[in-house]
Amino acid sequence: MKSLKTATSVAFAWCVQASARSLSVEHAFGPAAEWTHRGFLELDIDPSRAKAFSASLQPATLRDASQMEELIANDGLYLIRVATDESSNQHVVAAVSACQLRLASFREEITLHVERDGVIVGVDYKSLVGPLASTRNCTKMPVAEYSEVVTKVVVVRAASAQSVPLQVLQNSPPPGLSALKEQIGTKDAKAAGNQSLLVKYWYIFLPCVLLFMFSAPDQGGAATPPAAGGGR
């Protein structure tokens, strides 16, 4: 019995160890720069825990401060890319403003979007800038040699989306809609009745309108001359 427990414990430990993945992380100082190795991201897959995925990235060190200073001066982008899994050469790429990264004192947050089998399908990357630091001028903040980048890694597991029905379901109309339709129908019927009345008796209304138009006094004409009186 003891040997069975020992074998079970060893098998469970081997499964947990086999679920850990070490993924390569590279960075580049600008879109046209060459990708260089930055470190390894440890992705742990353990279905026995509430959070099946967790990850950590070893601290990175900016060995060449002049590259980051030049990138900040030109308002450039600092890029990272993470391998999707261990067996392929595919990567997910993200970038952040070098100026914002310097204002955050090189504190960053990487959010990994992971499928159920542990394959990375997306990455979000942002710098953790405080409210006071955001008002400073990053070009006047020198970069020290061997500056350490502090990384926070968040893992988001993919979830099944809500299924969309192929046929739209017909719901009952909201309360009061029937009464509103009846009111609109009554107003339309009255308008149609008035219009039909004009169409039917146009030969009576038309002379009245013309008579009114031509009998109205001319307000814009010249004043009427006075009547001729007797001379002396």
GIHUGI-V836092 format. One record per residue. RES is the residue in one small letter. SS is DSSP state (H for helix, E for strand, - for the rest). OMEGA is omega in degrees with one decimal (999 if undefined). Layout:
# GIHUGI-V836092
res->RES ss->SS omega->OMEGA
res->RES ss->SS omega->OMEGA
This chain:
# GIHUGI-V836092
res->m ss->- omega->-179.7
res->k ss->H omega->179.3
res->s ss->H omega->178.1
res->l ss->H omega->177.6
res->k ss->H omega->-179.7
res->t ss->H omega->179.5
res->a ss->H omega->178.2
res->t ss->H omega->179.8
res->s ss->H omega->179.6
res->v ss->H omega->179.5
res->a ss->H omega->179.0
res->f ss->H omega->179.3
res->a ss->H omega->179.0
res->w ss->H omega->178.5
res->c ss->H omega->179.3
res->v ss->H omega->-179.8
res->q ss->H omega->-179.6
res->a ss->H omega->-178.6
res->s ss->- omega->178.4
res->a ss->- omega->-179.2
res->r ss->E omega->177.4
res->s ss->E omega->-174.8
res->l ss->E omega->-178.0
res->s ss->E omega->176.9
res->v ss->E omega->178.8
res->e ss->E omega->177.7
res->h ss->E omega->-179.9
res->a ss->E omega->179.8
res->f ss->E omega->-179.1
res->g ss->- omega->-177.8
res->p ss->- omega->-178.1
res->a ss->- omega->-176.8
res->a ss->- omega->-179.6
res->e ss->- omega->177.5
res->w ss->- omega->177.1
res->t ss->E omega->-176.6
res->h ss->E omega->178.3
res->r ss->E omega->-179.7
res->g ss->E omega->179.9
res->f ss->E omega->176.9
res->l ss->E omega->-178.9
res->e ss->E omega->179.4
res->l ss->E omega->-177.0
res->d ss->E omega->179.2
res->i ss->E omega->-178.3
res->d ss->- omega->-177.8
res->p ss->- omega->-178.6
res->s ss->- omega->-179.6
res->r ss->- omega->179.4
res->a ss->- omega->174.7
res->k ss->- omega->-172.0
res->a ss->- omega->-176.9
res->f ss->E omega->171.5
res->s ss->E omega->-176.6
res->a ss->E omega->176.5
res->s ss->E omega->179.8
res->l ss->E omega->-178.5
res->q ss->- omega->-177.6
res->p ss->- omega->178.0
res->a ss->E omega->-179.8
res->t ss->E omega->176.9
res->l ss->E omega->-174.8
res->r ss->- omega->179.9
res->d ss->- omega->-176.9
res->a ss->H omega->-177.4
res->s ss->H omega->177.9
res->q ss->H omega->179.3
res->m ss->H omega->179.3
res->e ss->H omega->177.7
res->e ss->H omega->179.2
res->l ss->H omega->178.9
res->i ss->H omega->-179.2
res->a ss->H omega->-179.1
res->n ss->- omega->-179.6
res->d ss->- omega->-176.8
res->g ss->- omega->-177.7
res->l ss->E omega->172.6
res->y ss->E omega->-172.2
res->l ss->E omega->171.2
res->i ss->E omega->172.9
res->r ss->E omega->-175.9
res->v ss->E omega->176.9
res->a ss->E omega->-177.8
res->t ss->- omega->173.5
res->d ss->- omega->-174.3
res->e ss->- omega->-170.2
res->s ss->- omega->-177.3
res->s ss->- omega->177.9
res->n ss->- omega->179.0
res->q ss->- omega->-176.7
res->h ss->E omega->167.2
res->v ss->E omega->-170.9
res->v ss->E omega->174.9
res->a ss->E omega->-177.3
res->a ss->E omega->176.9
res->v ss->E omega->178.1
res->s ss->E omega->178.8
res->a ss->H omega->177.6
res->c ss->H omega->178.7
res->q ss->H omega->178.4
res->l ss->H omega->177.6
res->r ss->H omega->177.2
res->l ss->H omega->178.5
res->a ss->- omega->-177.4
res->s ss->- omega->177.5
res->f ss->- omega->171.6
res->r ss->E omega->-173.0
res->e ss->E omega->175.3
res->e ss->E omega->179.9
res->i ss->E omega->178.2
res->t ss->E omega->-179.3
res->l ss->E omega->174.3
res->h ss->E omega->-168.9
res->v ss->E omega->174.2
res->e ss->- omega->-177.8
res->r ss->- omega->179.5
res->d ss->- omega->176.7
res->g ss->- omega->178.8
res->v ss->- omega->-179.8
res->i ss->E omega->-178.4
res->v ss->E omega->179.9
res->g ss->E omega->179.9
res->v ss->E omega->172.6
res->d ss->E omega->-173.8
res->y ss->E omega->178.8
res->k ss->E omega->177.0
res->s ss->E omega->-176.5
res->l ss->- omega->-177.8
res->v ss->- omega->177.4
res->g ss->- omega->-177.9
res->p ss->- omega->179.5
res->l ss->- omega->-178.5
res->a ss->H omega->-178.0
res->s ss->H omega->-179.7
res->t ss->H omega->-176.7
res->r ss->- omega->178.0
res->n ss->- omega->-174.2
res->c ss->H omega->-178.7
res->t ss->H omega->179.0
res->k ss->H omega->179.1
res->m ss->- omega->-177.1
res->p ss->- omega->178.0
res->v ss->- omega->-178.6
res->a ss->- omega->175.8
res->e ss->- omega->179.8
res->y ss->- omega->175.0
res->s ss->E omega->-177.3
res->e ss->E omega->178.1
res->v ss->E omega->-179.8
res->v ss->E omega->-171.5
res->t ss->E omega->170.8
res->k ss->E omega->-177.4
res->v ss->E omega->177.7
res->v ss->E omega->179.9
res->v ss->E omega->178.1
res->v ss->E omega->-178.1
res->r ss->E omega->179.0
res->a ss->- omega->-179.6
res->a ss->- omega->179.4
res->s ss->- omega->179.4
res->a ss->- omega->178.6
res->q ss->- omega->-178.2
res->s ss->- omega->-179.6
res->v ss->- omega->-179.8
res->p ss->- omega->179.9
res->l ss->- omega->-179.7
res->q ss->- omega->-178.5
res->v ss->- omega->179.9
res->l ss->- omega->179.2
res->q ss->- omega->179.2
res->n ss->- omega->177.2
res->s ss->- omega->-177.7
res->p ss->- omega->179.3
res->p ss->- omega->-179.9
res->p ss->- omega->178.3
res->g ss->- omega->-178.0
res->l ss->H omega->179.7
res->s ss->H omega->179.0
res->a ss->H omega->178.9
res->l ss->H omega->177.5
res->k ss->H omega->179.3
res->e ss->H omega->178.7
res->q ss->H omega->179.1
res->i ss->H omega->178.6
res->g ss->H omega->179.3
res->t ss->H omega->178.7
res->k ss->H omega->178.8
res->d ss->H omega->179.5
res->a ss->H omega->178.1
res->k ss->H omega->179.5
res->a ss->H omega->178.5
res->a ss->H omega->178.0
res->g ss->H omega->178.2
res->n ss->H omega->-180.0
res->q ss->H omega->179.6
res->s ss->H omega->178.0
res->l ss->H omega->178.6
res->l ss->H omega->179.4
res->v ss->H omega->-175.5
res->k ss->H omega->-175.0
res->y ss->- omega->-177.3
res->w ss->H omega->-177.2
res->y ss->H omega->175.4
res->i ss->H omega->-176.7
res->f ss->H omega->-175.6
res->l ss->H omega->177.5
res->p ss->H omega->179.1
res->c ss->H omega->-180.0
res->v ss->H omega->179.6
res->l ss->H omega->179.2
res->l ss->H omega->178.8
res->f ss->H omega->-178.2
res->m ss->H omega->-175.5
res->f ss->H omega->179.7
res->s ss->H omega->180.0
res->a ss->- omega->-180.0
res->p ss->- omega->179.9
res->d ss->- omega->-176.9
res->q ss->- omega->-175.2
res->g ss->- omega->-177.7
res->g ss->- omega->179.3
res->a ss->- omega->-179.0
res->a ss->- omega->179.8
res->t ss->- omega->-177.6
res->p ss->- omega->179.5
res->p ss->- omega->-179.8
res->a ss->- omega->-178.4
res->a ss->- omega->178.8
res->g ss->- omega->179.2
res->g ss->- omega->176.8
res->g ss->- omega->176.6
res->r ss->- omega->999
